[in-house]
Amino acid sequence: MRNWMRERMKRRKKKTENETEATGKVGQQKPPVDAQHPEPIVPTYDDGLVPTHEPLEESPAAEERLEERRIETEVQPESVSVPPPELKPVAQPPGPRTVRAPKGVVVLAIGLPGSGKTTWFKRRGVTPLSSDMLRSILFDDITEQRYQGLVFSTLRSLLRARLIARMPWNYVDASNLAPHERRQWIKMAKGFGYEVHAVFFDVPLEVCLERNRRRERQVKEDVVQRMSAKLKAPAFEEGFAKITVVRVKRSGEQGAEVS
């Protein structure tokens, strides 16, 4: 009985077959494990990464693909108005330049109090933007001189509104004594596409003082004298397209246009 059991066990060991997928073939006999046939190494992968069995490419095409993926840094020029060194401005062909017609005219009156500016506008039926008018509205005093910045900033806002509304003719009745005082008016007008004219009242100080004394609302004489010291005649270099000079009528002279 014992011999029969031993022979039965020996047969079972010989007939043991591989019933797993370790070798990739179900039913295939497992190879013996010894010094010449060690257990296969099974790699472990972290974070569920799937390994690739493709060999690394070392061909030139593979190197080009790696270069395409690199990050490149582009340095911008210091000023956007300066073209890069490899670019050159295209030369414009010589020829006549087209000049746009002005949208309208801004007329600046230039002269002392009492030089006849208000009378000149009345004779032409014109209601100008006037600093005297604003002084009366803001301070109830036409001679108020302490808030010049407020007066002229308001006056410029009124002219800007007219230019936005595309009014063709615009008159500014102010002293406009020096070029730096006229510069802002000229810059604004030209910025809106308007032409600028000057009407210069070249009247002697004595005549202005005499007329000022006959006014209902007078400007202090010391103020008129200080203004006379600042008065400068307009010039075309300032940006005027036309200058009209108005003088006191003497020996048949009423006015003259300078072109």
Secondary structure, 3 states (H helix, E strand, C coil): CHHHHHHHHHHHHHCCCCCCCCCCCCCCCCCCCCCCCCCCCCCCCHHHCCCCCCCCCCCHHHHHHHHHCCCCCCCCCCCCCCCCCCCCCCCCCCCCCCCCCCCCEEEEEECCCCCCHHHHHHHCCCCCEEHHHHHHHHHCCCCCCCCHHHHHHHHHHHHHHHHHCCCCEEEEECCCCCHHHHHHHHHHHHHCCCEEEEEEEECCHHHHHHHHHCCCCCCCHHHHHHHHHHCCCCCHHHCCCEEEEEEEEECCEEEEEEC
